[in-house]
Amino acid sequence: MVKKPDIDELTVEEVPSGTGVVVIATVNRPEKLNALNHEVKEAIKALATWADDADHVRVIIFQGAKPGPAPEGKRPKPNAFVAGADVSDFKGKDSATIRPEFEDNVWEAVWNISKPTIALIDGYALGGGSELAVSCDIRIATPRSMFGTPEINLGLIPGGGGTQRLTWLVGYGRAMEMVMGGGMIDAEEAYRIGLVNHVINPDSLMEKGMEIAENLASKSPLTIQVAKRAVRAALDHPISDGVLLEHNMFVDLFDTKDKDIGVNAFLERHTPEWTGE
């Protein structure tokens, strides 16, 4: 099994929750607005593999490190979730050198985690950072957060699933405007169009994230993963096929121990003790 990554630029904390843990992964490059360089992307990919395989991990939270105090006479750095990819990594590269990185990329790694994922967004979520956020299942932002896909201003388009996942979340017209215009929208607008689930005061952001994470962690880990697959099926299939897949998943759960545990706990009025089987 892949080990939990341990690098200075991606800190990973395990917070006990029920019979497992909530993992908090912090991109720790505040001097670069937490931009995704090669090392951080590789570490997040390793984290995704480790967290998916680790039975005790229930939920994964992603966030960006807060900026430190500004040096004397300097303007303080703004808050950022992830302000995109590190553009310096693109210099001098052609399609042959960049293709392998995008065929095995960090955004798909996060998207393919079978367990619930939450993005806590405080500040800029731009380009690859916006794509990291929309690769998660749930997004919680602060009022000072800003979202955008500015790749068009570099002569590029989003390359980490942004054109696809953004369209599913906000619709064709808004996605077109964001991708082709390259501008930013604020948290209020992001909430209005369905890009984020909640907008929370910065001081309460982690509290809200942990509230949601602990609720998810209290459910059957097996059933949570089935539920995630069922909802994701709506993105890949016509509704008639998706409903059939849902029916089959529902029926299959009747052969699990956790179904019996959940039904009995409800009827007997006690808290279920899930086995994940």
C-alpha positions, 0 to 999 in steps of 0.5 A, spaced: 500 500 500 502 507 498 504 510 504 501 517 507 505 522 503 509 526 508 512 532 505 513 540 507 508 542 502 503 538 503 501 536 511 496 531 512 493 530 519 488 525 521 483 527 526 479 521 530 472 521 528 467 515 530 471 508 529 475 512 523 479 518 522 477 525 518 484 526 514 485 534 513 490 535 507 493 542 507 497 545 501 502 548 504 505 553 499 502 560 502 508 564 499 506 562 492 498 562 494 498 554 494 500 553 487 500 546 485 507 544 483 510 538 481 512 535 488 505 537 491 501 534 485 505 527 486 504 528 493 496 529 493 496 523 488 499 519 493 495 521 498 489 519 494 491 512 493 493 511 501 486 514 503 482 510 498 486 504 501 486 505 508 480 502 512 480 507 517 480 513 513 472 516 512 473 523 509 478 527 506 478 534 507 483 539 502 485 546 504 490 551 503 495 554 508 494 561 510 499 566 509 504 568 514 505 575 516 508 580 511 515 582 511 516 589 514 514 594 508 511 588 504 504 587 502 501 581 505 499 575 501 492 574 500 488 568 502 488 562 497 485 555 497 490 553 491 491 559 486 492 554 480 498 550 477 505 553 478 505 556 471 513 556 471 512 549 470 509 550 463 515 554 461 519 551 455 515 544 455 511 542 449 505 537 448 510 531 448 513 533 455 506 535 458 502 529 456 504 524 461 503 529 467 496 530 464 494 523 463 496 521 470 494 527 473 492 530 480 485 532 479 483 525 476 486 522 482 482 526 487 476 525 483 476 517 483 477 517 491 471 512 493 470 516 499 467 523 501 471 529 499 470 536 501 474 542 499 475 548 504 476 554 500 478 561 503 481 565 498 483 564 491 481 558 487 483 559 480 485 554 474 488 548 477 485 550 484 478 551 481 479 544 478 481 541 485 475 544 488 470 541 483 474 534 483 471 534 490 464 532 492 462 538 497 465 545 497 465 550 502 467 557 501 468 564 505 466 570 503 473 572 500 473 567 496 474 568 488 473 562 483 476 562 476 479 559 470 484 564 467 488 559 463 485 562 456 489 568 458 495 563 457 493 561 451 491 555 454 484 551 456 483 548 463 486 541 462 484 538 469 477 536 468 475 543 468 471 544 462 467 538 464 466 538 471 464 546 471 459 545 466 456 539 470 455 544 476 454 551 473 451 549 466 453 550 459 452 558 459 456 560 465 461 555 464 462 558 457 463 565 460 468 562 465 472 558 461 472 563 455 472 569 458 478 568 464 475 572 469 473 571 476 467 570 480 466 571 488 463 566 493 456 569 493 455 568 485 459 561 486 453 559 491 448 562 487 450 558 481 451 552 485 459 552 484 459 551 492 455 548 497 455 553 503 459 560 504 461 561 511 465 566 515 473 564 515 473 563 523 467 558 522 470 554 515 473 548 519 468 547 524 463 547 518 467 542 514 468 538 520 461 538 522 459 535 515 465 530 515 463 527 522 456 526 519 459 523 513 464 519 517 458 516 522 455 512 516 456 506 514 463 506 510 460 501 505 454 504 504 457 511 503 461 509 497 455 506 494 452 512 495 457 516 491 458 511 486 450 512 485 450 519 484 456 519 480 452 515 475 448 521 474 454 524 470 455 518 466 449 515 464 442 517 461 437 517 467 433 511 465 440 507 465 442 511 471 435 509 475 437 502 473 444 502 476 441 505 482 436 499 483 441 494 482 445 498 488 440 498 492 438 491 492 445 489 492 445 492 499 440 488 502 446 482 502 450 486 506 451 486 514 451 494 515 443 493 512 441 489 517 445 493 522 442 499 520 435 496 520 435 493 527 438 499 530 433 504 527 427 499 530 431 498 536 432 505 537 440 505 538 446 507 534 448 503 529 455 500 529 457 499 522 462 493 520 463 496 513 461 489 510 
